[in-house]
C-alpha cells in the first residue's frame, strides 16, 4: 500500500513532509501557492493520516517509504520541505539518496537528539475513552482537562475520525507505535559522510528548537547550509507566518 498524497501544479517536483501528529492537510494552504511554480506532492508520512500503519517508526522506514513513493511516481529528482519530524525525515533521506534531491528546506528542527517533549500530549490521547465519545466536541472537552491551549487541541483532534462500520471514533495515526518508538523520533540524524545538497534551515524566532550552534552540526553533513529566521513565529512557522515562509522558500528554490 502506497503513501497517501495530494498532487497539484506543474513544474519541478516539490515534496512536503509534515511533523509528528500531523498530516498533509497541515500544508494545503501553502501548497496551493507553491503549485504556481512546482508540481507539489503533499504526503501523509507512515503511521500518520491515511498512509499505511507499520509495526515500527524510525527514519530508516520513512526513507524507505519515501524512496518507494518517488519510484512509483517516476520522480527522478525533487525539492523537499520538511517540518519538525518531517525535516529529520528529509535529512535522513538526502543522506541515503542524495542523487534524488535537488534542494532541501528544513523547517525548525535540527539533526540533534531532542529530550522527550510530548509526554503530556500522549497522556491526553490515551486518556480518551473513544468508545464513549459521541461527538467531536466531547473529545475536545475531555482533552481540555490535559491540554488547555485550544489551537493545539484542534490540531491534535484532526487525527480523530469516525469508523464507517462501527461508527465509533478512532485515531487515524498509529498512536501505539508512535508512543512506543518516540525515542526513535527524537533521535539524532547522523552520518559519517557529507553531501553537497543546497540546504536552507528556516527557524521561528520564538522557537528554541534550533540554536545558532546547531548550524555547525548541519554543515558537517550538508556543507551548503544557510539559515534564516522568521520573526515573531514559533515552531509552527508555516501556520504562523505563511506569507513570509512562501517568499523565502520561492526565493531559495527558484534562484
C-alpha positions as CSV (number, residue, x, y, z in Angstrom):
1,X,0.0,0.0,0.0
2,X,1.4,3.4,-1.0
3,X,1.7,6.6,0.9
4,X,-1.4,8.8,0.8
5,X,-0.8,12.0,-1.1
6,X,-2.3,15.0,-2.9
7,X,-0.8,16.4,-6.1
8,X,-1.2,19.9,-7.6
9,X,0.5,22.3,-10.0
10,X,3.1,21.9,-12.7
11,X,6.9,22.2,-12.8
12,X,9.8,20.7,-10.8
13,X,8.5,18.2,-8.2
14,X,8.3,19.6,-4.6
15,X,7.7,17.1,-1.8
16,X,6.4,18.4,1.5
17,X,6.5,16.4,4.7
18,X,4.6,17.2,7.9
19,X,5.6,16.8,11.6
20,X,4.6,14.4,14.4
21,X,0.8,14.0,14.9
22,X,0.4,16.0,11.6
23,X,-0.9,15.2,8.1
24,X,-0.7,16.5,4.6
25,X,-3.7,18.8,5.5
26,X,-1.3,21.0,7.6
27,X,0.3,22.4,4.4
28,X,-2.6,22.6,2.0
29,X,-2.9,26.4,2.0
30,X,0.8,26.9,1.2
31,X,0.7,24.0,-1.3
32,X,-1.8,26.0,-3.4
33,X,0.7,28.9,-3.6
34,X,3.7,26.6,-4.3
35,X,1.8,24.9,-7.1
36,X,2.1,28.1,-9.1
37,X,5.7,27.2,-9.7
38,X,6.1,23.5,-8.8
39,X,4.3,20.1,-9.0
40,X,3.6,19.8,-5.3
41,X,3.2,16.5,-3.6
42,X,1.7,16.7,0.0
43,X,2.4,13.4,1.8
44,X,1.0,11.6,4.8
45,X,4.0,10.1,6.4
46,X,3.9,6.4,7.5
47,X,1.7,5.9,10.7
48,X,0.0,9.3,10.1
49,X,-3.1,10.5,8.3
50,X,-4.3,8.0,5.7
51,X,-1.0,6.4,5.0
52,X,-0.3,2.8,6.0
53,X,0.5,1.7,9.5
54,X,3.7,-0.2,10.3
55,X,5.0,-2.1,13.3
56,X,7.8,0.4,13.7
57,X,8.5,4.1,13.3
58,X,12.0,5.4,12.6
59,X,13.8,7.5,9.9
60,X,15.1,4.4,8.0
61,X,11.5,3.3,7.5
62,X,10.4,6.8,6.5
63,X,13.3,7.0,4.0
64,X,12.4,3.6,2.5
65,X,8.8,4.5,2.0
66,X,9.7,7.9,0.6
67,X,12.0,6.2,-2.0
68,X,9.2,3.8,-3.0
69,X,6.9,6.8,-3.4
70,X,9.4,8.6,-5.7
71,X,9.8,5.5,-7.8
72,X,6.1,4.9,-8.0
73,X,5.5,8.4,-9.2
74,X,8.5,8.2,-11.6
75,X,10.1,11.2,-9.9
76,X,13.9,11.2,-10.6
77,X,14.7,14.3,-8.5
78,X,12.8,16.7,-6.4
79,X,12.9,19.6,-4.0
80,X,12.0,18.7,-0.4
81,X,10.5,20.6,2.5
82,X,10.2,19.0,5.9
83,X,8.8,20.4,9.2
84,X,10.0,19.1,12.5
85,X,9.9,15.2,12.3
86,X,9.4,15.7,8.6
87,X,12.5,17.8,8.5
88,X,14.5,14.9,10.1
89,X,13.0,12.6,7.5
90,X,14.2,14.8,4.7
91,X,17.7,14.9,6.1
92,X,17.9,11.1,6.5
93,X,16.6,10.6,3.0
94,X,19.0,13.1,1.5
95,X,21.9,11.4,3.2
96,X,20.9,8.0,2.0
97,X,19.8,9.1,-1.5
98,X,21.4,12.4,-2.4
99,X,21.0,11.7,-6.1
100,X,17.2,12.1,-5.7
101,X,17.4,15.5,-4.0
102,X,17.7,18.9,-5.7
103,X,17.4,21.3,-2.8
104,X,16.1,20.8,0.7
105,X,14.4,23.1,3.2
106,X,14.3,22.1,6.9
107,X,11.8,23.9,9.0
108,X,12.5,24.5,12.6
109,X,14.3,21.2,13.5
110,X,18.0,20.3,13.9
111,X,19.7,16.9,13.3
112,X,20.4,16.6,17.0
113,X,18.7,14.4,19.6
114,X,15.9,16.1,21.5
115,X,14.7,15.4,25.0
116,X,11.2,14.0,25.4
117,X,8.7,16.7,24.9
118,X,5.3,15.2,24.0
119,X,4.5,13.0,27.0
120,X,1.7,15.4,28.0
121,X,0.1,15.0,24.6
122,X,0.4,11.2,24.6
123,X,-1.2,11.2,28.1
124,X,-4.1,13.3,26.7
125,X,-4.5,10.9,23.8
126,X,-4.5,7.8,25.9
127,X,-6.9,9.4,28.5
128,X,-9.7,9.5,25.9
129,X,-12.2,6.6,26.0
130,X,-13.0,6.7,22.3
131,X,-15.9,4.2,22.6
132,X,-17.7,6.7,25.0
133,X,-17.3,9.7,22.7
134,X,-20.5,10.6,20.7
135,X,-19.3,13.7,19.0
136,X,-16.0,15.5,18.4
137,X,-16.9,18.2,20.9
138,X,-16.9,15.5,23.6
139,X,-13.3,14.7,22.8
140,X,-12.3,18.4,22.9
141,X,-13.9,18.8,26.3
142,X,-12.2,15.8,27.8
143,X,-8.8,16.7,26.2
144,X,-9.1,20.2,27.7
145,X,-8.5,18.6,31.1
146,X,-5.0,17.8,29.9
147,X,-4.2,20.5,27.3
148,X,-5.5,24.0,27.9
149,X,-4.5,25.5,24.5
150,X,-7.5,25.3,22.2
151,X,-5.5,25.6,19.0
152,X,-3.2,22.7,20.0
153,X,-6.3,20.6,20.8
154,X,-7.8,21.5,17.4
155,X,-4.6,20.4,15.6
156,X,-4.4,17.1,17.6
157,X,-8.0,16.2,17.1
158,X,-7.6,16.3,13.4
159,X,-6.4,12.8,14.0
160,X,-9.8,11.7,15.2
161,X,-12.3,10.1,12.7
162,X,-15.4,8.1,12.9
163,X,-15.2,4.4,11.7
164,X,-17.6,3.9,8.9
165,X,-18.6,0.4,10.0
166,X,-18.8,0.7,13.8
167,X,-19.5,4.4,13.9
168,X,-17.1,4.7,16.9
169,X,-14.3,7.2,16.8
170,X,-10.8,6.1,16.2
171,X,-7.3,7.5,15.6
172,X,-6.1,7.9,12.1
173,X,-2.5,7.8,13.3
174,X,-0.8,4.7,14.7
175,X,-0.8,6.0,18.2
176,X,0.6,2.9,20.0
177,X,3.6,2.7,17.7
178,X,4.4,6.4,17.7
179,X,4.3,6.3,21.5
180,X,6.5,3.1,21.8
181,X,9.0,4.4,19.2
182,X,9.1,8.0,20.4
183,X,12.8,7.8,21.2
184,X,13.4,7.0,17.5
185,X,11.5,10.1,16.6
186,X,13.6,12.3,18.9
187,X,16.9,10.6,17.9
188,X,19.7,12.4,16.1
189,X,20.3,12.1,12.4
190,X,23.9,11.1,12.0
191,X,26.3,10.4,9.1
192,X,30.0,9.9,8.6
193,X,29.9,11.5,5.2
194,X,28.5,14.8,3.9
195,X,26.5,15.6,0.8
196,X,26.6,18.8,-1.2
197,X,22.8,19.4,-1.4
198,X,21.8,23.1,-1.1
199,X,20.1,23.3,2.3
200,X,18.1,26.1,3.8
201,X,17.1,25.9,7.5
202,X,14.2,28.1,8.5
203,X,13.7,29.0,12.2
204,X,10.9,30.6,14.0
205,X,12.5,33.4,16.1
206,X,10.3,32.5,19.1
207,X,11.2,28.8,18.9
208,X,14.0,27.1,20.7
209,X,14.2,24.1,18.5
210,X,17.3,25.2,16.5
211,X,20.2,27.1,18.1
212,X,23.0,29.1,16.5
213,X,25.4,26.3,17.4
214,X,23.3,23.7,15.5
215,X,24.4,25.3,12.2
216,X,27.8,23.6,12.8
217,X,26.0,20.2,13.0
218,X,24.1,20.9,9.8
219,X,27.3,21.9,7.9
220,X,29.1,18.7,9.0
221,X,26.5,16.7,6.9
222,X,25.3,19.4,4.5
223,X,28.2,21.9,3.9
224,X,25.9,24.1,1.7
225,X,23.6,25.0,4.5
226,X,22.3,28.5,5.2
227,X,19.9,29.6,7.9
228,X,17.3,32.2,8.2
229,X,14.8,33.3,10.8
230,X,11.2,34.3,10.6
231,X,10.4,37.0,13.2
232,X,7.5,36.5,15.6
233,X,7.0,32.9,14.6
234,X,7.2,29.9,16.9
235,X,7.7,26.2,16.0
236,X,4.7,26.1,13.7
237,X,6.3,28.6,11.2
238,X,4.1,27.6,8.3
239,X,0.9,28.2,10.2
240,X,2.1,31.4,12.0
241,X,3.9,33.2,9.1
242,X,2.8,31.5,5.8
243,X,3.4,34.6,3.7
244,X,7.0,35.1,4.8
245,X,7.7,31.4,4.5
246,X,6.3,31.4,1.0
247,X,8.6,34.3,0.0
248,X,11.7,32.7,1.5
249,X,11.0,29.2,0.0
250,X,10.3,30.5,-3.5
251,X,13.4,32.7,-3.4
252,X,15.6,29.7,-2.4
253,X,14.1,27.2,-4.8
254,X,13.7,29.4,-7.8
255,X,17.1,31.0,-7.7
